[in-house]
Amino acid sequence: MEKLTRREIVKKLHQKTGLSQRFLHLFVETLLEEIIKALELKEPVKIAGFGTFIPHETKPRKGRNVKTGEEVIINPFKKVSFHLAPTLRAELHNEKER
């Protein structure tokens, strides 16, 4: 199985809809930009039937340099977790929705 790239998404949308690839490329880029903007503002992004992207920031924590054994502080950083929608989860696991 290969990676699904932006180019592949545009190509598949073009085959299904017949819309121009230039328009679809702009559409995909704009969609991704809007998702990124919302995540930067720490807003969750919910796509019905697909899932929810939830941004959060880690807390600073203690770590250890493996080579020297010295304790270091790991700075906080932004993370995004993804939760599958129940319908997609059921479809991926070939289960009927409860």
Buried (B, 14 or more C-beta within 10 A) or exposed (E): EEEEEEEEBBBEBBEEEEEEEEEBBEBBEEEEEEBEEBBEEEEBBEEEEEBBBBBEEEEEEEEEEEEEEEEEEEEEEEEEEEEBBEEEEBBEEEEEEE
